[in-house]
Amino acid sequence: MHARDAPDATNAVAASDVTRRYGEEATAVDALRGVSLAVGMRELVAVMGPSGSGKSTLMHVLAGLDKPTQGSVQIAGVEITAMDDAALTRLRREHIGFVFQFFNLLPMLSAEENIVLPLAIAGEHADREWLEELLARTGLSQRRTHLPAELSGGEQQRCAVARALVHDPSLVLADEPSGNLDHANSDRLHEVFFRLAREYETAVVVVTHNRQLAARADRILMLEDGRLAAVASVDAIP
């Protein structure tokens, strides 16, 4: 990986007593209730929980895509809850990579063009050495000119992972990244995340139902009814 400017804090992301309420008075719903967490560099954290527990809301708040009703969020030591949209966009561009369950690749662009798209939109160019390493790490070196329709589901998701990493983020947020993959492709994607956290100066937060991925994480956090709690191991999850 090419050298990145050192982040301003030990934690890639930290949340303190975060609440997210939708609606008012009798119809109010608390999607998050006093959530606090901190994720350090080179740490892989899995967030698990039943549907409706607030996992997606948590990811949106950590990414600055949604503002907490109460509490604070810091990315690389920078408080983001009072930032305007322009400042948040710049911060996300510099520090955060996103991976979603659905690949969201543009069908008319090649794999390589999809990967470098975030940089192209920002008027920047990819670091060629880092791009080559990304393609090799994700097994796409020989598939770089192929359109998404010519790639397998696993290749498309690995393309989405490479796109999330192309700007060298300090934090990667992944929401059910292996949800649409078979067992073999899930295992390969999990290995990419594991190596990402171990070998690079990157923090990874993964929302997942996949117990195998969670078992490889440094920590497992369980979200229920908007409240977060640490879990000793995946075996402790019902």
N, C-alpha and C positions, 0 to 999 in steps of 0.2 A: 504494500500500500504506500502511496506517496505520502510525504510528510504533511500532516495537518497542523495548523496552529493549535497550540495547546488550549483546551477549554479553560474557562475562567474559574471552574470549581471542580471538586472531586466528583460530585454527582452530575450525571448527564441530565437527570430530571428529578425534581423533588416536588411533592405536593404536601401541603399542611392544612389539615382540618377542612378539607374541601367538601362542600355541600352543593348539590345541584338540584334546584326545585323547579318544577314546571307547573304552571297554573297558580291560582291564588285561593286562599282560605279553604273552604270545604272541598274544593276540587283539586287542591294542590297535591302533587306527587313528588316525593323525594327520590330521585334516581340515585343520588349519592348522599351518604349521611356521615359526615365527619371523616372522610378518607384521608389518611396520611401515608406517604411512602417516599422512599428515596432509592434511586437506582444508580449505582456507580459505574464507572467506565469498566469495560471488559466483563460486565455482569449480564447474565441471561436470566430474566425473570418471567415466569409463566403465570398468567392470570386465568383462573378457572371460575366456573360458577354456572348456575342454571340460566336458561333464557329469561330475560327480563330482570336480571340481577344488577344491571348497570354497567356491564363490561364495555359496551360500545360508547356509552356516555363518558366513562373514565378515559378511554382512549382519545376521544374528541377533546376533553378538557386538558389532558396532558399535552396534546398537540397544539393547543391554542385555537382549535376550530370551534370551541364552545367556551363560554366564560362561566366560571363557577358562581353560584349565588352568594356563597361565602367561602373564605379560605384563600390560599395563595398557591401559585404554581411557579416554579423557577425552571428554566432550561439553561444549562451550562452556567448557572449562577445568576441568571438574569430574570428578574421578576416580570412575568408576561401578562398578568391579569389586567393591568391598566394600559397596556399598549394599544395603539390604534391599529387598524387593519394593515396599513402599509408597513409599519414596523414589524408586525407579526409575520407578514408575508416574507420579509427579508430574513427574519430569524429562522423561520421554517426552512427557507431555501438553503441557509447555511448549516443548520444543525440537525434537521430531522429528515429521515427517509420513511416512506409509508409502503406497506405491503398489505394488500387486501385479499379476501377470499376470491373475488372475481378479478381477473387479470388486468382488465381495463387497458388493453393494448390497442393501438390504432391499426386497423386492418390493412391500410394502404402503405404502412411503413414497415421496413425490414426490422428484424430483431435488433440490430445495432442502432438503427434510427430511433426505435422506441426507447432503447436504453438511454441514449444521449438527449432525448427530447426535453427533459427538464432544463438542461443546460442551454439548449438551443433557444428555448422560450425566454431564458434570462439573458440571451445574447452572449453566452459564454461558450468556450470550446472545451471538450473533454481532454483531460490529461491522457495522452495516448498509452503511456506505460500502465497507468492504472486501469484504463479501459481493457487493454489486452489481458491484464491479470483477472479482471472481473469475468471476461468471457471465458477464460480458461477455468477459473474456479467454479463457474456455473455450468460448465460443459457445453458452452455455446460457440466455441471458437470456429467450429465447422458449420455452424448454423446461422452465422451472423447476417447473411444476405437473404435468409428465408423470411417470408411473410408469416404472420401469426397463424394463418390457416394451414400453413405447411409445417407447423410445429406441433408436437404432442402437448397434452395438457401439462405435463411436468416441465417441459421446455418453456412453455408460455409462462408458467409461474416463476421459473428461475430467471426468465427475462424480466419479469416484474421486480424480482429481488435485485437484479443487477441495476435496473433503473433507479431503485430506491437508494442504491449505494454509490451511484456514479458521481455525486457531488461530495462524497466523503463525509457523511454525516457523523455526528457524535452520538446520535440516538436513532435507533430504528424501532418503529412501532408497527407491529404486524397483527392484523385482525383475522383470525381463523385462516392462516395462509395455506394450510394443507386440507382445508375442508372439501375441496373439489378434486382431490387427487387420490389415486389408488395407493396401496400399501407401499409398493416399491418407490414410487415417486415421492411419497410423503417422507420416507426414510432419507432419500437423497436431499430433499429440501431441509429436513431437520439437521442434517450434517452441515449444510451451508450455514445455518444459523449458529450452530454450535461452534464452528470454526471462526465465524465472524466475531463472536463474543470473546473467544479464547485468544485469537491471534492478532486482532486489531484493536485499536483504541476506540471501541464502539460499545455502547450499551444497547441491549435488545429487550424490549417488552413485548411478549407474545400473548394475545388472548387466544385460548385454544380449548377444545374439548378432547384433544388428542393426549392420552395419558402417557404414551411413549415419549412425546416431545416434552411434556411437563416433567417426566422423570429425569431428563437430562439437564433441566434448568438448575441454576444455583439456588433459586428459591421458588416456592410455589405460594401464590397468594390466592385465597378463596374469597370471592365476592358474593355475598348473599344479602338481598334486600338493601343494597346500597352500602353495606358495611364490609370492610376488608379485614381479613385475618390471615396470619401466616399458617401454613400447613406443614407438618413435619415431613411428610413424604406423600407421594401419589397414592400409596397404599392406605393412607388415612382418609382418603376421599371416598364417600359412599358410592 
